Amino acid sequence: MTNASKLYQFINCKILRNHRIVKEDIWVRDGKIVNPERIFYDEKISADVKIDCKGLLLAPGFIELQINGGYGYDFSFIENTEAGIELVSKKLLEHGVIAYCPTVGVLMGQPFLVHMWRVLLSIKKRKVPILPTAFWIIKMAYLNWKGCMELKKRNVIVSLGHSTADLLEGEEALEAGASLITHLFNAMLPFHHRDPGLVGLLASDKITQEKKIFFGIIPDGIHTHPAALRIAYRVHPDGLIMVTDAISAAGLNEGQHKIGQLDIEIRDNKAFIAGTNTLCGSIATMSECVRNFMKATGCSPEYALESASLHPAQALGIEDQKGTLNFGADADFIMLDETFEIVSTWISGQLVYNRTTDL
């Protein structure tokens, strides 16, 4: 029997499944979560390997939709791209990220800036999630939204952001196939009672089950005020997706660093342009964002964890494979302690990061 076809049973654990935390074992074979009823009643076999989780919580691994770089690498620069992707991929495992979308920024003058992801899937290579490139579309969707509709036909996720668009324009984009808002509140018109702008899409009567809107939000404790997090959460909880929007300085030690042509200083867990008090971007991790969001909103752990796993998977249409611990899904999950710190990360049921030596 090959190692890949062995049957693994994760025991003594709590799991997040279907919006609830329950005490239940997880069974894994060939990188997938399997239904134990088939094991018991059809195959009548026992596990080849039992792994004692020691009471830890198992949750779907995080999916990061917007990250610009980390550990000194910026995905917008072509220098050392492969090395940067490799290092960031390994390091993100420490923070529970099992799949992510490297984001490349382009400045534009048009009223809408749309970004696109190719299909996001964990491609396993040496137990490191190497993913397809993400990039900003340089050409905007036309004002009559024919461009947006064409992108939708090609299974491209169209996101609205960095925009002065009003609510009506946002609703037209939604009708044409846009389904995501890039980091809500950032670089868009502030809310106004007569025209709430893109923020108003969260409560638009144009939202239906067929035309659902998701939105990224950055709960790093800096970009978005706790009150704004609470508003977004209470108005449209089903569409909320946590993103870090982390820059290349993420993961670096306190002190000064030169990244490209920019001198950056990290102090008090914030990144500044060196010698100033000007913030230059987020350096938060996804696990930090989950804890920040719970503290700011008072939401349940189940909701916070799913906002970083199930919701992004739903936005990309891959919820049958990622963001869930349902039977048949990829066995990509994390183990967390009682403080919601990452203890270990698993890809296809294989241990790829371990904070301790117990497992």
Phi and psi in degrees as a GROMACS rama.xvg file:
@    title "Ramachandran Plot"
@    xaxis  label "Phi"
@    yaxis  label "Psi"
@TYPE xy
-75.5809  158.463  THR-2
-59.9175  -36.5548  ASN-3
-66.5449  -31.2815  ALA-4
-92.1653  2.87174  SER-5
-67.6472  151.875  LYS-6
-98.8842  120.232  LEU-7
-106.023  137.738  TYR-8
-122.028  118.645  GLN-9
-94.5049  114.119  PHE-10
-112.662  168.399  ILE-11
55.6413  54.4386  ASN-12
-143.196  162.657  CYS-13
-107.316  146.328  LYS-14
-130.22  150.558  ILE-15
-97.7475  112.851  LEU-16
-144.868  132.406  ARG-17
53.9325  45.7747  ASN-18
70.729  13.2502  HIS-19
-134.227  147.38  ARG-20
-97.9704  120.125  ILE-21
-129.509  158.191  VAL-22
-89.0134  111.226  LYS-23
-161.645  150.541  GLU-24
-81.3482  158.833  ASP-25
-117.353  131.965  ILE-26
-112.137  134.166  TRP-27
-133.358  135.492  VAL-28
-150.257  138.436  ARG-29
52.7324  38.0493  ASP-30
76.1665  6.74496  GLY-31
-121.159  153.871  LYS-32
-82.617  127.499  ILE-33
-112.303  155.95  VAL-34
-80.7483  119.266  ASN-35
-66.6843  -22.1031  PRO-36
-61.5441  -37.7584  GLU-37
-67.1011  -34.8974  ARG-38
-65.1227  -46.437  ILE-39
-70.7598  -48.6346  PHE-40
-96.9266  -28.8598  TYR-41
-97.6906  -54.2623  ASP-42
-84.6621  -27.2587  GLU-43
53.0221  50.5345  LYS-44
-127.39  167.611  ILE-45
-112.902  170.463  SER-46
-67.8976  143.066  ALA-47
-74.6505  -34.8765  ASP-48
-136.221  129.894  VAL-49
-110.006  131.911  LYS-50
-117.907  118.601  ILE-51
-82.8996  115.837  ASP-52
-87.0799  -4.06599  CYS-53
56.7721  38.164  LYS-54
82.7826  4.84651  GLY-55
-71.5468  161.47  LEU-56
-92.1061  128.769  LEU-57
-102.398  127.763  LEU-58
-136.25  157.539  ALA-59
-58.5033  143.728  PRO-60
-64.8506  152.97  GLY-61
-73.9523  147.67  PHE-62
-120.014  118.28  ILE-63
-99.7731  113.008  GLU-64
-86.7316  -15.8842  LEU-65
-147.129  102.255  GLN-66
-144.74  127.169  ILE-67
-89.8358  -12.1952  ASN-68
156.872  -162.376  GLY-69
166.375  159.036  GLY-70
56.6125  34.8427  TYR-71
90.7117  -1.73022  GLY-72
-109.679  134.71  TYR-73
-114.098  121.944  ASP-74
-66.6398  -13.4259  PHE-75
-77.7469  -15.567  SER-76
-101.465  143.266  PHE-77
-84.0608  -11.6661  ILE-78
-69.294  131.083  GLU-79
55.0831  36.6773  ASN-80
-60.7078  -46.8725  THR-81
-63.8364  -43.357  GLU-82
-64.093  -39.0432  ALA-83
-64.2948  -45.4779  GLY-84
-61.6237  -42.5041  ILE-85
-62.8387  -46.0915  GLU-86
-67.7816  -47.292  LEU-87
-61.7222  -40.261  VAL-88
-58.4457  -43.7741  SER-89
-68.2571  -43.4064  LYS-90
-67.965  -35.3882  LYS-91
-64.9078  -24.2336  LEU-92
-59.0235  -31.6182  LEU-93
-65.899  -19.3214  GLU-94
-111.642  16.811  HIS-95
84.4562  8.09362  GLY-96
-87.2858  116.083  VAL-97
-100.859  -11.5686  ILE-98
-157.714  144.016  ALA-99
-153.538  166.591  TYR-100
-119.597  100.696  CYS-101
-60.083  128.357  PRO-102
-111.887  130.639  THR-103
-114.055  126.377  VAL-104
-94.9043  144.556  GLY-105
-134.734  128.402  VAL-106
-81.8456  135.764  LEU-107
-138.38  157.933  MET-108
-100.983  -6.3574  GLY-109
-71.4365  160.416  GLN-110
-68.0237  -20.6017  PRO-111
-123.356  139.688  PHE-112
-120.065  117.277  LEU-113
-108.9  144.591  VAL-114
-122.526  155.588  HIS-115
-129.364  142.586  MET-116
-117.713  135.099  TRP-117
-71.6736  171.807  ARG-118
-54.1872  128.16  VAL-119
-99.1302  110.396  LEU-120
-137.935  145.017  LEU-121
-73.2274  112.285  SER-122
-97.731  112.923  ILE-123
-83.4031  126.157  LYS-124
-146.48  113.288  LYS-125
53.6495  38.8471  ARG-126
62.0058  22.0049  LYS-127
-119.737  130.998  VAL-128
-74.9627  104.619  PRO-129
-100.337  123.237  ILE-130
-117.807  159.893  LEU-131
-61.1068  158.369  PRO-132
-71.9321  142.381  THR-133
-106.723  148.962  ALA-134
-156.236  158.393  PHE-135
-81.5581  134.737  TRP-136
-71.0177  129.834  ILE-137
-78.534  -31.8682  ILE-138
-92.5412  125.697  LYS-139
-77.1649  158.204  MET-140
-68.4632  135.412  ALA-141
-61.6176  154.007  TYR-142
-61.1166  -25.6674  LEU-143
-85.3539  3.23716  ASN-144
68.5987  11.7482  TRP-145
-61.8881  -37.1872  LYS-146
-62.7906  -41.6455  GLY-147
-62.6154  -42.497  CYS-148
-64.6433  -37.5585  MET-149
-67.0592  -40.4287  GLU-150
-62.3975  -42.2823  LEU-151
-59.2449  -41.3215  LYS-152
-61.5227  -28.6241  LYS-153
-91.1906  16.157  ARG-154
61.4403  33.619  ASN-155
-96.0631  135.354  VAL-156
-83.0048  119.429  ILE-157
-102.714  126.951  VAL-158
-120.783  143.006  SER-159
-103.881  136.794  LEU-160
177.936  177.226  GLY-161
49.315  51.7908  HIS-162
-139.177  147.666  SER-163
-102.188  19.1225  THR-164
-63.5089  147.483  ALA-165
-89.3559  179.325  ASP-166
-64.4805  -41.0733  LEU-167
-60.8176  -43.0967  LEU-168
-63.8974  -39.5804  GLU-169
-62.2713  -40.6126  GLY-170
-68.0163  -34.8302  GLU-171
-64.0712  -40.5361  GLU-172
-64.4852  -40.4709  ALA-173
-61.2921  -44.3391  LEU-174
-62.3753  -31.8377  GLU-175
-84.0113  -7.08849  ALA-176
126.196  -7.27349  GLY-177
-63.4658  144.757  ALA-178
-140.65  10.3721  SER-179
-148.338  147.271  LEU-180
-116.26  129.352  ILE-181
-77.372  129.919  THR-182
19.6523  87.3064  HIS-183
-47.7664  140.988  LEU-184
82.1784  -29.2211  PHE-185
-79.7401  131.432  ASN-186
54.1113  44.6345  ALA-187
-145.296  166.169  MET-188
-56.3375  138.24  LEU-189
-67.2221  156.434  PRO-190
-62.1039  133.104  PHE-191
-132.176  140.859  HIS-192
-66.2348  -23.8748  HIS-193
-90.3826  -24.0493  ARG-194
-150.779  99.1701  ASP-195
-76.0053  2.14079  PRO-196
64.8109  -155.547  GLY-197
-63.2916  -28.7508  LEU-198
-59.1025  -32.8768  VAL-199
-65.0264  -16.8906  GLY-200
-60.5028  -25.6007  LEU-201
-63.3469  -26.6887  LEU-202
-118.471  16.3339  ALA-203
-69.4377  143.042  SER-204
-77.62  0.936446  ASP-205
-82.1736  -13.7966  LYS-206
-74.1882  124.972  ILE-207
-131.91  177.897  THR-208
-63.6295  -32.0291  GLN-209
-81.3581  -28.7616  GLU-210
-120.761  69.8403  LYS-211
-86.1386  146.297  LYS-212
-114.127  130.368  ILE-213
-106.66  158.752  PHE-214
-147.111  136.961  PHE-215
-83.2635  148.098  GLY-216
-146.077  145.864  ILE-217
-107.895  97.6033  ILE-218
-92.0201  55.1041  PRO-219
-89.2615  1.16745  ASP-220
85.5586  -0.166724  GLY-221
-126.268  -53.8388  ILE-222
-68.3703  -35.9707  HIS-223
-128.567  123.027  THR-224
-63.5896  144.257  HIS-225
-53.1632  -35.4998  PRO-226
-65.2116  -37.7315  ALA-227
-67.0828  -38.3642  ALA-228
-60.4516  -42.9713  LEU-229
-65.3857  -40.1946  ARG-230
-60.9628  -50.3238  ILE-231
-61.1399  -42.3747  ALA-232
-63.8001  -42.7223  TYR-233
-76.9414  -30.5359  ARG-234
-77.5777  -44.6324  VAL-235
-144.274  69.1536  HIS-236
-64.0117  -31.4393  PRO-237
-67.4937  -21.5179  ASP-238
-101.138  0.0227102  GLY-239
-77.1707  128.745  LEU-240
-126.849  123.958  ILE-241
-76.8484  132.82  MET-242
-132.385  154.748  VAL-243
-94.7543  -31.1906  THR-244
52.271  32.8378  ASP-245
-65.8409  145.79  ALA-246
-100.05  -178.053  ILE-247
-62.6226  -20.7117  SER-248
-78.0931  -11.4105  ALA-249
-59.04  134.639  ALA-250
88.7446  -5.91901  GLY-251
-86.6176  157.86  LEU-252
-75.5185  164.187  ASN-253
-59.5752  145.494  GLU-254
122.413  -169.331  GLY-255
-96.4694  143.536  GLN-256
-140.824  145.678  HIS-257
-107.201  117.47  LYS-258
-121.497  112.268  ILE-259
64.2582  -124.441  GLY-260
-100.681  6.02445  GLN-261
-106.493  131.643  LEU-262
-92.6362  121.35  ASP-263
-118.566  141.279  ILE-264
-120.88  128.11  GLU-265
-105.371  122.234  ILE-266
-149.614  146.453  ARG-267
53.6857  36.7541  ASP-268
60.7631  30.4025  ASN-269
-132.797  153.551  LYS-270
-107.71  124.733  ALA-271
-120.561  154.686  PHE-272
-65.0664  126.793  ILE-273
-52.0919  134.697  ALA-274
80.7116  5.88098  GLY-275
-132.811  177.579  THR-276
-108.085  23.305  ASN-277
-89.689  116.652  THR-278
-68.1949  143.208  LEU-279
-121.308  9.69579  CYS-280
143.771  172.052  GLY-281
-81.4408  142.73  SER-282
-126.711  21.0951  ILE-283
-74.3276  156.782  ALA-284
-100.437  162.688  THR-285
-65.1949  -38.0239  MET-286
-65.7104  -35.8714  SER-287
-64.578  -41.4947  GLU-288
-62.1888  -39.4139  CYS-289
-61.2169  -45.7436  VAL-290
-67.8864  -41.1688  ARG-291
-59.5989  -42.3361  ASN-292
-66.2966  -42.4516  PHE-293
-60.0484  -43.1901  MET-294
-65.5752  -41.3411  LYS-295
-72.9149  -37.3389  ALA-296
-104.178  -19.7697  THR-297
73.2755  16.0011  GLY-298
-70.5393  167.267  CYS-299
-73.7814  155.089  SER-300
-59.2787  -35.931  PRO-301
-58.3791  -46.4561  GLU-302
-65.4752  -47.1593  TYR-303
-58.7214  -44.1707  ALA-304
-67.0282  -39.7117  LEU-305
-70.6738  -27.0414  GLU-306
-68.4537  -18.5939  SER-307
-105.424  3.92849  ALA-308
-138.584  -68.0659  SER-309
-64.6682  -46.5457  LEU-310
-61.2826  -47.1628  HIS-311
-63.4368  -34.0612  PRO-312
-64.3385  -40.3326  ALA-313
-64.3902  -40.8283  GLN-314
-61.4254  -30.7034  ALA-315
-96.3222  -1.95926  LEU-316
72.3739  27.5052  GLY-317
-121.068  25.4292  ILE-318
-68.3397  -13.6567  GLU-319
-75.7632  -18.8333  ASP-320
-109.419  -39.4729  GLN-321
-122.98  161.812  LYS-322
75.4759  12.7255  GLY-323
-149.786  157.786  THR-324
-110.848  23.4637  LEU-325
-69.4195  158.22  ASN-326
-61.5435  134.295  PHE-327
94.4055  -14.34  GLY-328
-76.2822  160.42  ALA-329
-62.7906  139.166  ASP-330
-83.2925  62.7367  ALA-331
-107.426  104.364  ASP-332
-145.699  169.87  PHE-333
-124.878  156.556  ILE-334
-113.641  132.668  MET-335
-124.835  149.399  LEU-336
-88.9933  -172.765  ASP-337
-68.1073  -15.8169  GLU-338
-98.0158  7.60995  THR-339
64.6251  31.2079  PHE-340
-88.2108  146.675  GLU-341
-73.7143  125.346  ILE-342
-97.3208  -41.7486  VAL-343
-156.898  159.506  SER-344
-129.99  138.196  THR-345
-128.185  131.95  TRP-346
-117.241  124.91  ILE-347
53.2759  35.0836  SER-348
76.9512  6.5715  GLY-349
-109.183  136.243  GLN-350
-68.1396  121.801  LEU-351
-119.213  -13.8518  VAL-352
-150.154  136.938  TYR-353
-142.092  119.916  ASN-354
-74.6751  -27.5541  ARG-355
-117.613  -175.683  THR-356
-113.535  15.5453  THR-357
-79.4005  -30.8811  ASP-358
